[in-house]
């Protein structure tokens, strides 16, 4: 461990020696983004950007936002309950979630519950399809979701507030304020989401019992320009939430679950001519408490603390060639009711290059190697190319090797943990076609991946234990389109759609994995006229198998749901928006997970203020 820190120290010293040279200064960007690896090395894979306007017009839950706007499939145990993503047929642990460039998947169970992420606390959310473990670490097998805050300078004072109230006594409130001058920037945001969540089931006599929840999120972000060459940035995030888990039967014991998470990130950016230096220090905590019976205080718990140091050094050889090296050290301590206190340190080395070889051809090459005593890490790599055949048509291809490390639960769970587990690995290939013009953008991607050593918990005598047992092949196609047409000076129409066909099969049985639909699609139509705006959203999810043998008698039926809304913007500078939105307008009865009913028609009214 001491050797790892010595390597980092020597690397820093060598970098400062280079910076002492008298070289021209690279001007700071107007908007500073911390997730630089996503920004620099995503030219050969699909990336979708959800901006502030999209996040405002949808539910605060990250599950709902991504369910309607991306091909990601969600296994949701009822509205607001535990939500697990399935990206290209992979598991929740195989989807990486990054906060301002830092991987925040739980160290305990290896995944992020998307219903514990309030989308309104971020300036933009980006979804990157396909393997990305070289850049983003463990879990980026199916894809990655990036939660980003922007640091802006010389923009003055701005503020916004959004207040929503709707069915089931649901309150959704967010307030943000930003003050940015020439040399500093400060952003504060607070969000609150709560609901009784006591909806009646459609076409049955039951109702959602014990489903109430709340969560509060506070974030503080800032930047300070020390001089023309050096910039300090700070990001912080605080989350506190509690959910009562809905019961299937009225006689079931009622349970609840509490989350408390904090994240702090300090970043020092240096711009020294052709050299760009980024040093990050992060401290992340996660704590949970689970009450198996809410009528008493007995509970189980778990917590993890992670300290992360990352140094990123980039060299712009020419306007068309960028070289990058990164050293990353993560030290984690985890413990809980069923996990003894355990320390784990992971050191990773990355090298990357992006080259605009000709005006039409670009390629990216990246590699990564990790070192730890907990498991044997594979050598990871990625190679991608992008070729512009015409002004409007481009084709790209990418191949990579990716992985997911065993979690604390996998390795150290009392009586069941398996310290001999190997990381899951995946070899992935994809090819994309993109057509883009003034009015329309079309993308189609074919993908294939082969996942080895998938970790499964299986019965071993009287206990369950994790083993490397399954090998899975995933393949399919994804498509998306966006069309925008300005009808006249006062009206505009925007249409967006996405679709995914996914095959995810156990190689031994040649059966589709449970809870992986072959088909998933979504679309939205927005029509704006003067100060009025109308939106219609639709979502379709095909049937899924409930048993590993694909018995057709045990399937969860596919479903389609739709939302519709209208709003009106007024004020001298159009700073107030008043609207109403209806969800599941056709009152469809559907379940995302077996016996976990979703609500029928419901509504919310909202007021959005911008200064």
C-alpha positions, -999 to +999 in steps of 0.1 A: +000+000+000+028+024+008+043+017-026+011+027-043+011+061-026+049+065-034+041+059-071+014+086-070+038+110-052+066+105-077+041+109-105+030+143-091+066+155-087+074+145-123+044+164-135+053+196-117+087+194-132+071+194-166+048+223-157+077+245-146+085+250-183+073+283-199+045+272-221+014+290-234-018+288-213-049+268-223-079+290-215-105+276-191-137+264-205-169+285-198-185+254-184-162+231-163-171+194-163-156+170-137-165+139-157-137+144-182-133+108-193-169+107-205-163+140-223-130+130-240-135+093-248-171+087-260-168+094-297-172+057-307-201+048-284-237+060-281-242+087-255-275+103-247-277+136-228-308+145-207-307+182-200-323+203-173-355+208-193-361+171-197-354+165-160-378+192-150-407+178-171-404+143-157-407+127-123-379+134-098-372+096-097-343+087-119-361+054-126-390+072-143-368+096-162-346+069-178-375+044-183-393+067-207-362+082-224-337+054-228-337+016-237-327+007-201-353-018-185-361-014-149-372-040-124-392-019-099-409-034-069-437-009-071-438+029-073-409+044-053-397+010-041-364-008-049-355-002-086-328-022-105-317-014-140-310-039-168-289-024-195-286-046-227-298-076-207-272-072-179-278-070-141-280-039-119-245-046-107-233-045-143-245-009-148-220+017-134-233+050-119-209+079-117-213+112-098-191+139-113-168+112-126-167+091-094-182+056-094-208+055-067-222+019-070-226+005-035-195-012-021-219-035-002-242-048-029-225-035-060-254-015-074-273+018-073-310+018-064-323+043-090-353+053-068-328+067-043-315+092-069-333+125-072-327+136-108-334+173-101-301+178-082-281+175-114-275+198-143-274+170-168-277+132-169-258+113-196-263+076-205-234+058-222-242+025-239-219-005-239-187-014-220-168+012-202-148-005-174-115+009-187-127+044-181-152+040-153-142+009-133-162-019-120-197-025-132-196-007-166-204-038-186-239-031-199-234+007-198-230+036-175-252+065-161-235+098-154-248+124-129-231+157-135-231+192-121-216+220-141-193+248-127-199+280-147-182+314-144-192+350-151-230+342-154-242+364-125-271+353-102-297+328-112-323+309-092-351+284-098-378+267-078-401+238-088-431+228-067-453+198-076-482+183-058-503+154-069-521+121-062-514+101-031-504+132-013-471+134-033-449+164-028-420+171-051-401+203-044-367+216-056-349+249-052-316+259-068-295+291-067-262+299-085-239+328-081-210+330-106-185+358-111-154+360-131-132+341-106-157+321-086-189+301-088-213+288-061-243+265-066-267+253-039-296+229-044-322+213-021-348+187-031-376+170-012-398+141-024-424+124-003-456+104-008-482+084+011-481+062-020-514+046-010-530+041-045-557+016-053-549-012-076-565-012-111-590-040-117-586-055-083-600-047-048-565-042-032-545-011-025-508-003-020-502-008+017-472+003+037-457+021+006-450+056+020-416+071+015-396+103+017-361+115+008-342+148+011-312+158-010-288+187-005-259+195-028-233+223-028-209+229-057-183+256-062-153+267-082-125+292-077-100+304-103-067+307-085-051+322-117-052+316-154-036+282-150-052+268-119-088+260-109-103+245-077-136+228-077-157+213-049-188+191-051-208+178-021-240+157-019-261+147+011-290+122+009-314+110+036-343+088+028-367+063+043-391+038+025-417+015+039-417-015+016-451-023+001-466-056+012-480-081-012-507-094+012-524-073+040-513-099+066-476-096+057-452-082+082-445-045+074-409-035+069-389-003+061-355+007+049-334+038+056-305+053+035-280+079+045-253+088+019-227+115+017-203+124-011-175+150-011-151+157-040-123+182-041-106+188-075-076+208-086-074+214-123-042+227-139-039+240-175-002+243-185+000+248-223-003+213-238-006+197-204-038+193-185-036+181-149-066+170-127-061+158-091-093+145-074-097+136-037-131+121-027-147+108+004-179+088+001-201+071+028-231+049+026-252+037+055-284+016+056-308+003+082-333-024+075-362-030+099-378-064+094-407-054+115-416-017+118-434-023+151-400-026+170-366-010+168-347-042+160-328-038+127-298-049+106-274-024+092-244-019+070-220+009+062-190+016+040-165+045+037-144+051+007-114+074+002-105+080-034-074+097-049-071+101-086-046+119-108-053+125-144-025+138-167-033+146-203-010+158-230-022+174-262+004+163-287-013+182-315-048+196-321-057+161-334-039+138-309-046+135-271-027+112-247-039+105-212-027+086-181-046+081-149-037+066-115-066+058-092-064+046-056-096+036-037-095+025+000-127+012+014-138+001+049-170-018+052-189-035+080-224-045+090-246-068+109-234-097+087-201-083+076-170-080+098-150-048+095-129-052+065-105-029+046-099-032+009-076-011-013-076-010-051-050+007-073-057+012-110-036+025-138-050+038-171-035+049-204-057+064-231-053+080-265-076+097-290-065+106-325-083+124-353-063+106-379-080+124-409-109+148-412-132+118-415-115+091-393-111+091-355-099+063-332-097+058-294-075+033-276-076+028-238-062+002-213-065-004-176-050-027-149-060-029-113-041-043-083-056-056-050-052-084-025-089-092-026-091-107-061-071-112-093-080-084-117-080-089-155-063-066-180-089-043-196-088-026-230-110-008-255-106+001-291-130+023-311-132+040-344-155+066-359-157+073-397-177+100-413-187+086-447-206+118-457-216+151-442-247+135-426-238+098-421-212+083-398-204+047-387-185+037-355-173+004-340-160-005-306-147-035-289-137-038-252-131-061-223-149-051-191-154-064-156-173-063-123-155-069-090-170-090-062-189-069-036-184-068+002-215-090+005-200-115-020-167-117-003-173-112+034-209-121+043-207-140+076-210-177+070-215-174+032-189-150+018-165-165-008-130-149-007-120-170-037-144-153-061-131-140-095-144-108-111-170-111-137-155-104-171-171-095-204-159-091-240-181-067-259-185-056-295-208-031-311-213-012-344-234+020-348-248+039-377-258+076-373-276+099-397-279+135-387-294+165-405-310+198-396-343+183-388-337+147-378-312+124-361-313+086-364-291+060-347-290+023-349-266+000-330-260-037-330-242-052-300-228-085-287-212-094-254-200-126-238-200-125-200-180-151-180-178-160-143-211-143-135-215-144-097-246-161-085-258-169-050-269-206-049-279-230-021-250-248-005-265-271+022-286-250+046-270-217+034-267-196+002-233-187-011-219-168-041-200-187-068-186-180-103-210-202-122-229-186-151-218-176-186-242-154-205-243-141-241-261-109-249-269-095-283-294-073-300-301-039-315-309-004-302-323+025-321-332+060-314-344+091-333-351+127-328-370+149-352-376+187-347-396+209-369-404+246-365-439+250-381-438+288-380-426+317-358-449+306-329-451+268-330-427+238-330-430+200-329-404+176-314-407+138-317-383+114-299-383+076-299-361+047-287-363+010-291-343-021-280-344-057-289-324-077-264-315-114-262-298-124-230-293-162-227-276-186-203-250-203-225-255-237-208-293-238-211-298-215-241-327-199-222-335-162-219-326-148-185-355-140-162-368-104-162-351-095-195-377-084-221-370-090-257-387-057-266-387-023-250-395+011-265-406+046-257-416+077-275-426+113-268-443+141-288-440+177-278-459+206-294-453+242-285-475+271-295-467+305-281-465+301-244-484+268-244-467+234-245-483+199-248-464+166-243-474+130-248-452+101-236-455+064-242-437+034-229-438-003-240-422-032-222-426-067-236-433-099-215-406-114-193-400-149-181-403-155-143-385-189-143-351-199-156-366-227-177-387-202-196-419-220-188-445-201-209-471-205-181-450-183-158-445-150-176-452-114-166-473-098-193-460-070-213-475-035-208-478-001-224-485+031-205-488+067-215-485+101-199-498+135-211-494+171-199-498+207-207-483+239-193-483+276-198-454+300-194-460+336-184-443+367-170-425+396-186-395+373-193-414+340-193-401+331-159-432+313-146-445+280-158-478+265-145-488+230-157-506+197-151-495+162-160-515+130-160-497+097-157-510+063-170-538+083-187-555+051-200-556+036-165-537+004-175-532-024-150-496-034-151-467-048-130-430-042-135-423-071-110-446-100-102-473-091-077-460-055-075-488-034-089-482+000-103-507+029-099-535+037-123-543+072-136-528+099-114-519+135-117-497+163-105-499+201-108-467+222-108-453+257-107-418+263-120-401+296-114-369+309-129-350+341-120 
